[in-house]
Amino acid sequence: MTQQLSDDGKWFWNGNEWAPNSTEPVRDSNTDISGTNDEETGDDRQQYIPVSRARVKEAVFQLEGIDDDIRDGLAKVSEMLEAIWHHSSHAGAENLKSLYESMDPDQIDTPDSEGKEEFLDTLTEALIDGNWEEISEGEMQDALEGEDVFAISLDVRFDEFVTMKLYKLGEVSIQDERSSFFGLKKETVTIDAFDRIIQIIEFQDESWFAERKRMKHYQGEEGKGLHIRLFKTVPKLDLETIFPNTSPMMRGVDKIKIGAPLLGGLVTVGMKFGPLLFGGETSGDTSLSVLGGILAALGTYTMKTYMSYQKTREKYQTQVSKDLYFKGQANNAAVLNMIVDLGEEQEVKEALLAYTFLLLESDNNYDEEGLDDRVEGWLLDTFGCNIDFEVDDALDKLEKMRLLSKTKDGILSVTPIDQTLTILDDYWDNIYDY
């Protein structure tokens, strides 16, 4: 049987929903859900530190061997690092917002796609710097086929997108209470979720929907432009719930709940009126009366089935809408500010951790690998975070600010606190050398 493919050949209709076409990998820069293959990197741990900068600082300042003078000094070093990175991040945020302005759906004028490629390239660089990763094709397919918190699968019409990208930042585990045996039994289960998700989508234009006689799905004026959404704590298997163009597909048990009354009604009607209609000679008036009774009964059961279906559908849609209300964090231009802010926090956390351990544990003569192991072990013991610390990136930051030294044998060291503050103060004073 010939598969029905989307216009770009990257999605096919499997009879129930649109799914990625395995014979045509999703790789281009527009409709793209591919990401980095973990097998290529050899380490599938996240690089994002899913702990706030404030909590990291609080824990670092309680390390063994820190007295009040060192604690105060480290607090000042952190303050200077935060100020410097905030300043450098500001220019990046302003550039992103300027590139995005013509595509922003929230503007007064009608948005367009002029400069979209440049904006997406710049945004991708900012996301990579902040340790965001693209959602892989496998992760998207798992979400389409599975269900986690929501006992429902959704059909996403991927062919309606000109551009579609998904990015993830960090992974967390959440607890959910499940009911079974008609609510008599409850149990708590652990669910894997993405800490944050960014969705970037652009819909096809009106003519595309008109040509395919799908105007009922056309988003109208509100759908124009490049839409950016930020969500928090999205279960991995419920990833499809964040899409705006979905249709619910009920579970088998729900279909049985809806269909069983109709089937039972048909059997009851057949047993009650069948003998009267086919069991012997009846007058014309009697036959018409029996036939009318049958049709009335069938209409009643059909209406009950339809109302049950609508009630179940509404329940699912309400559940998804309520969940998205609390998971949505920002839209469009506001997302750009949060991307920059999260990236800025990550940069400071990495630099501060590398500096602190090299300063306090200088007797250990850490090389790059030793420092990497030390920081990763501390994050695991302190916060339960098993991450791949970007030690090379952290050391590069310190080196550019002239705070790091390295011997021929690879032994690392940092400048003392007083000297560090002098260097950072001089760096700040010379940001604008007019």
N, C-alpha and C positions, 0 to 999 in steps of 0.2 A: 504494500500500500504506500502511495506517495505521501510524504509528510508535508503538512502545511507550514511553510516557513514565513518568518517575518521579512520585511522588505530588505533588511541588511543581511539576512541569512544567519543571524546569530541566535535566533530563538525559533522553536518549533512547537506546534500545538500537539500535545500527547493525548488529546481526547478529553482532558480535564482542565489543563492549565498550560500556560506558556512556560517552557523550560529551556535552559541553555542547550544549544545545538552542539553535541559532542564532536561532530565532524567539522565544526567551524569554531575554533577557540575564540573566546571574547577577549581580543587583544588591542583593539584600536583605542585612540585617545578620546573617543566620544562615548559610545555605549559600551562601558567597560566595567566589569565586576571582577576582573582578575587581580591577583595580588602576588606577593612574594611567596615562593614555594619554600616551606620550612626545610625540606630536604636539601635544598641548595645551600642554606646557611649552616646546617648542622646543629642549630640551637633554636628551638621553638619557644624559648622563654621570651616574655615581653621585656622591652627595654625601658618602658615607661615606669616611673616610680609612683605607684598609686597611693601616695601618702602626701598630704599637704606640706608645703614648705614650713609652715608654723610648727607642725608636729615633728618634722625632721629636725629642725633647730632645737626644739625643746628636748628631744632625746639626745642629740649630739652634745648639748651643753651639760648633760648629766653623765658623760663618759668618765670612766675612772681616770684619775690623775689631773682633773681640771679643777683649779682653784678659782677664787673669785676674780683675780686679775686676768687669768686666761679666758674665763667665761666672758668677762666684759670686753676683752679684746676681740674674741671671736664674734661677738654680737656686732661690734663695729665693722669688722671685716665683712660680715654678712650684709650689713646695711649698705656698705659701699658697693658690694657686688650687685645687690638688688637695684640700686640707683643707676649704676652703669648699664645694666642689661635692660632696665626699663627704658632708658633713653634710647638705646640702640634699637629696641623693639618698636618704639613709637614710629620711627621712619618707615619700618616695614608695614605696620598697620595702616598708616596713611596711604602708602602706595597701593596696598590691596583694595582699600575702600575707593580710591580714585579709579582703579581699573574696573571695579565692579559697578560703579555708579550707573552706567547706562543700562545694565542688565538687571538691576535691583527691582523686583516686583513691587516694592513698597514705595517707589518714587511716584510723583504726581503724573509725569508723562508716561506714555506707553513704552515699556522696556523693549530693548532690541538685543541682538547677539553680537554687536560690533565689538571686536577686541576680545572675544570669548577665549580663544586659544591662548593668548598672552596671559589673560587672567588665570586660567586653569593651570598653566605652567608655573606661574608665580605662586599660586595657592598650593600646588603640589610640593614645591620646594619648602614652603613654610610648614606644611604638614609633616614632611619627612624630618625636618629639623626638630620638630616637636615630638618625634617618635610615633606618629600616626602610621598605620599600615592599611593598605587596601584590603577590603574583604575579598577573600579568594572565591573562585568559582565553586569549589567544594563546599565552603561554608554557606554560600547562598543556596546551593542545591539541597544541603541538609535541612535548611530552614523551610524550603518549599515542600519537602517530603515529610517533615516531622512536626511535632507540636509539643510545647513544653508547659508554660503557664496556662495558655489558652487552649481549651479542648476544641480547637477549630483550625482548619487549614484555609488559607486564602489564595485565590487565584490572582496573581499580579500580571497585568497586561504590559509586559516589558516592551512590546513593539510600539507602544504609544510614546516612548521616549526618544528624543534626539540625542540627549546626553543623560547618562546615569552613572554616577560614581558613589561608592560607599567606602568610608574609612572608619577604622576602629582604633581606640586608644585604651589599652589596658583590659584586663579580664578580672572578673570578680565572681564570687559564689554567693548566691542568695538563698534564703529559705522560703519555702512555700508550703502551705497546708492543703492537702488533698483529701477529698471525701469520696467514699465508695460505699457500696451496699445501701444506696438511697440515703446517704448522709449518716448512717449508723456508725461507720468506721472512719476515723481520721488519722492521717499520718503526715509527718513533716519530711519533706524531701529537699535535697540540695540541688540547685539548678545553676549551671554555668551561664554566665552572662557577660556581655561586653560592657565595660565600665562607661564608655561613651561611644557614640556613633555619629558620624557626619554623613548626611545624605545630600547629594548634589544632583538635581534633575532639571531637565528642560523638555517640555512637551512638544509634540508635533503641532504644526499650525492647523488652522481650521479646515483648510482645503484637504488635508490628509484624512481627517475624520469624515468629511463630506464624501470624498471619493469612495470610501469603504463603507458608507452608510452606517456610521457609528457615531453620529452626532450626539446621541444620548450620553456618550462618554466624554464629549468635548468639555474641557475645563472652563471655557469662556475667557473673558478678559483677565480673571484672577490667575489663570494658568500661564499667562505669558511671562517671559523673562526666565532667568536662571535662578531656581529656588534652592536655597541652602538651609538645611535643618540640622539642629544639634539635639541629640537625645541622650539620656543617661540610663544606665542599668537596663539594657535591652537583652532579654534571654536569647541565647544563640539560635534556638530552634523557633523563635517567634520573630525573627528578623523581618519577615514579610509584613508584619503588622504596621510598620512605619510608613508603608507606601500609601499614597492617597487614592490610587486607582485599583482597588481590589474588589473581589466579590467573594463572600463567604461560601465555603464548601463544608457542609455538615458531616459530622462523624456518622459511621454506620449505625451506632446505637440511637442517634437522634432521628435518622431516617426510619428506623424501626418504630420509634415512638410515634412518628407521624403517620406512617403507613399502616401500622397494625389496626388502629380503629377503623380505617376505611375498609380494610380486608375483612375484619370481623363484622362490620356492618353489612357488607355485601353477602356474606355467608348467612347472616341473620335474615336479611330480606329474602334471600333465595329459599331458605327453609320455611319462612312464614307465608310467602305469596306464591311460591312455585307450585305447590299442589293445587291451589285455586286456579292458577292460570293454565296449567298444563294437565291437571288431573282428571278432567272430564268435561262434559258438556256444560257450558255456561251461556247465559244470555249475553247479548251485545252490551247491555248496560253494565252487567256485572264485570265483563272483561275490561271495559273502559275504566271502571272503578278500581279494579285490581291494578291495572297498568298505571293509573294515576297515583295510587298508593306507593307503587314501586318507585316511580320517578321522584315522588316527594321524599321518600326515604333515602334514595341515592343522593338527591340534592342536599339533604341535611348532613349526611356523612361526608360528602365532598366539601361542603362549607366548613365543617368541623376540622377536616384535614387541612384545608387551606389556612384557616385561622391558626391552627397549631404550628404550621410551617412559618407563618408570618411572625408569630410570637417567638419562636426559636431563633429566627433570623434577627429579629430586633434585639433579643437578649445578647447575641454574639456581638452585634454592632455596638450596642451600648457598652459592653464590657471592654471592647477594644478602644472606643472613644475615650472612656474614662481613664484607661491606663495611659494612653498617649497624652492626655491632658497633664498628668503628673510627671511623665517622662520627658516631655518637651522642655528644653532649656533656653533655646534662642532660635531666631529666624533671620535669614538673609544677612544684612550688614552686621547685625549684632553678633552673629556667629564668628565673623572675622576678628572681632575684638577678643572673643573668648579663646580663639585659636592662638592668637598672639600672646595672650595672658598665660595660658597653660604652657606654651613653649618657653616663655620667660621664666616661669616657676621651675620648669624642668632643668633649664640651663643653670640656674642658681643652685639648685639642690645638688646637681652633679659636681659643680666646682667646689662648693662648700664641703661636701663629703670627702673629696679627694684631698683638699687642702688640710682639713682637720686631722685626718688619720696620718698623713705624712708629717704633720707638725707634732702631734702628740706621741706618735709611736716611731719616731725617727730612729730609735735604737734597733728596730726590726729590719732596717735597710731594705725597704720594699723596692722591688722592681715593678714593672707594669703589671705582670701577671699576679704577683703577690698582693699588690694593692687591690687589684680587681677581686681576688678571692676574699680579701678582708672586708671590703665594703659589701659585697654580695652576702657574705656570712652574717654581717651585722644587721643588714636589712631583713634577712630571714629570721634571725633570732629576735629582733626587736619588734618587727611589724608582721612577721609571717609572710613576707613578700619574697617569692623566689623569682628574681629577675636577672636579666643579663645586663649588668651595669656597663655603661658605655665609658669604660676607663680611658680609652684613647681620646674620646671627645672631651672628657673632663680635663685631662692633662693638657690637651691642646689649648683650652681656654686659659689655664694657668700660665702656660708658656708664652702665649701672646701678650699677657699682662706682665711678663717678666717676674713672675712669682715662683717659677719652677727651675730647678737645676737637675742635671742628669750626668752621672759619671760615665766613663768609657765602659764600665761593667753593667751599665743600665740601672744603677742605684739612684733612686729619686729622693729629692729633698725640696723643701719650700723655704722661703724667706721667713724670718721671725715676724711676729705680729706687728711690732713697732715699724719695722722696715716695710712690711706689706701695706700698712695704712699710709705710709708716706708715698709709696709707689702708686697706690690707688688714688690718693688725693691728687697727685701730680697728673695722673691719667685723666681724672675728671676735669681738672683745671684746663687741660689742653684739648678737650673735645672740640671746642671752637677756638681756633687760633687765628683770629681776624687781625 
